[in-house]
C-alpha cells in the first residue's frame, strides 16, 4: 500500500516507539522479547491502515498481534488509527505492535515454529507473468511460512484478485506441507466462512463495488 509521505510520521513513530518492534539482524522476534509474555502470535503481512489487525487485537486480548508493513508512512497511519480505536474503547494497547520491515525470508526474523497464525490480506498480485516469484503465495514463500508457523498453524488468505486466487491454489497443489481447511471464490455468499469475518479497508471498498472476495484457509502440516 502506498501513501504520500506525511511530515508528521517520523516524529510520531519516535514518540510511540513502544508500539513498534525494532528488529535487528541476528535477532528473533518472540512474544517474550516483544510483549513480555508468552501468548500466541498472530502476524499480518502487509497490514495496510490497520483496521483488520486492530479489530482482531481488540476482540482477542490474550493473543499478541504484529502488523508488518514496509512503508513507514503506512505504519504511522495504522498506528495512529490503532491507538485511537483502543482509546475509544478505554483500553490500553498492549497486545498489538507494528513492524516496519519486509524480509524476503521471514525466518530471518522469526524463529522456527514461533507463529500461530498468519494473515495475507489483499497482497500485491503482481499480475505480470514474469513477476510470479514475487507473489506472497509463491511456493518459496509458502515454504518459509511453514517453517515459522507451528504445526497446525494457519494462514488466512483474502484477495479480490481472481488470478492470485487461482495461482495460490495451483501453488498449494504442488506441496504436501499444507491442508486446505476452507476455500471460497465468493466470501460474502459463504455463510460459514463469513462468520466472525473482520473486513479490511480494501475489502469493504471492493465488496461495496460488487467485486467477489476470495478466501483460502490452510493448515501447516510441516
N, C-alpha and C positions, 0 to 999 in steps of 0.2 A: 504494500500500500504506500503510495507516495502522497505527501502533503507538502505544501510550500513551507520553507523554513520559517519558524516562528521565533522572534527575537527573545522571547521570554524563556525558551526551552532550557538553555544551558543553566541559567541561574535556578530555575525551578527544580531541575533534576539534582543539582548540588544541594539545595535546601532540603530535598526529600530523599537523599541518598539511602536512608534506612529502608526505603521501599524498593531498592534496586539490588540486584545481585551483581557484584563486581567480580567477574570471573577472570582468573589469571591462568595463563598456560601452565600446565602441570598439575593444576588443582582439579578436584572433582566436586561437583555441586551435590550436596546432600541436604536432607531435612535438618540434620543436626547443625551443620555449619551455616545454613541459610535461614532457618526458622527456630532454632534452639528447641527442637522437639524431634520425635521420630515418627511423625504422622506420614501417611502415604502422600506421594507427589503426583499431581496431575499437571501435565505440560501442554500448553497450546503453542504450536509453532506457527508464527505469523498471526499475532493476536489482534491486529488492527486497532480500532479505537477502544477496545477493552470491554465492550458491553457484555459479550458472551462470558468471558472468564470471570468478570466481576460478579455477575449474577450467580455463577456457579459457586464462587467463594462465599457469597452472602448466604447461600442456601445450605452450604456444607462446611460448617466451621471446623470440623475435625479432619479436614483434608488440607494439604498445602497446594497452592496453585502458583504456577510460574507462567507468565506471559512472555513469550520470546518474540522479539521483533528487531530487525536490523536497522530500521530507520529511527534515528534519535528523536526527530520531531514527532513521529507516531507514538513513541514511548511516552513522551511528555504529554501528549493529548490523552492517551489512555490512562496514565497515572492520575492526571488531574480529574478525569471522569470517575475513576475508581474511588478516589478519596471523597469526592462529592457524594457518590452513591452510598458509601459506607456512612458518611456523616448524616445523610438524610435518614438513615435507619438507626442513628445513635449508636453505631458500632465502631470499634477500633479495628483498623485494617491490619490484622496480624497474620493472616494466612494467605496473603497474595503479595507476590513481588514480581518485578519486571526484570527481564534480562535483555539488555541492548547489545546483542551479538547475533551472529549467524555463523555456525560452524558447518563446514562441508561434512565433517564427521562428528556427530554428536557424542560419540563415545570418547572424544577428547574431553568433553565437559562433564559427562555423567558416567558414573561407574556402571559396570555390568549389573543388570537386574535391580536397578535403583528406582525405576519409574513404574507407576501402576497404570497410568492411562495417558494416552497422547491424543490431542485433538488436532486435526488438519482441516481447517475451515476455509473454503474458497481460496485454496492455494493458487498461485500463478499457474495457469495451464500450459504455458509455453507452447502455443499452438503449432509453431513451425516444426515440421518433422525432424529437422536437423538438431533441434534443441531437446529431444525427448529425454536425454540423460539428466536434464536439469529439473524435470518434474519430480515433486516430492514423493510421488508414489512409484517412481522408478525402482526396480528391484534392488539396486545398490542401497538406496535409502531404506527400503523395507528391511534389508538385512541389518542395517545399523539400528533401526528401531527395535528389531528382535533382540539385539544384544543388550540394549539399555532397559528394555521392559522386563518385568518379572514374568515368570511362566504364568500363563493365563491372563497376562496384562492385555489391555485392549487398545485399539486405535479406532477412533470415530472420525470418519471422513465425510465431509459435506462439500458439494460443489454444484454450481449452476452449469458447469461446462460439461456437456454430454460426451465430448471427446475425451476429456480427462477421466470421466467416469468409466468409459469403455476401456481406456488404456489401463486403468487401475485394475480392473477385473482381469485383463489379459496378463498383467504382471503377477497377480496373485495366483493365477493358474500355472505359473512356471515354478512355483516353490511349494514345499510342504511345511514351511515354517509357520503358516497361518491357516486358521479356520475362519470361514465367513460365518458370522453369527446371524447377521441380518443384512438385508440389501433391498433397496428400492430405487426406482428411477423417478419416483414422484412422492416425496416425503409427505406432502400435505393431503395425499389421498390414501396414506397408510396409517390407520388409526393407532396401531400398535407402536410403530416407530415414532409417531408424533407425540405420544405420551411423555410428559415432562420435558418436551423439547424446549431448549433455550435458543432463540434465534440470534444470529449476528446482525450487524447493521446491513451488510450486503444481502443477507438472506431476506430480511424484511423488504428491502428495495426490490429485489428480483421477484419475490413472491407476489408483491403488490402489482408488478408489471405482468403477472401471469406466467412467469417462467417456472418450469418444473425444477425442483431441487432434488438432486441425487444424494443418497446417503448409503454408506457401507460401514458396517461394524465388524472388525476382525479381532480374533483372539490369537495371542502368541503361543505357538507350540514349542518354541525353542528347537 
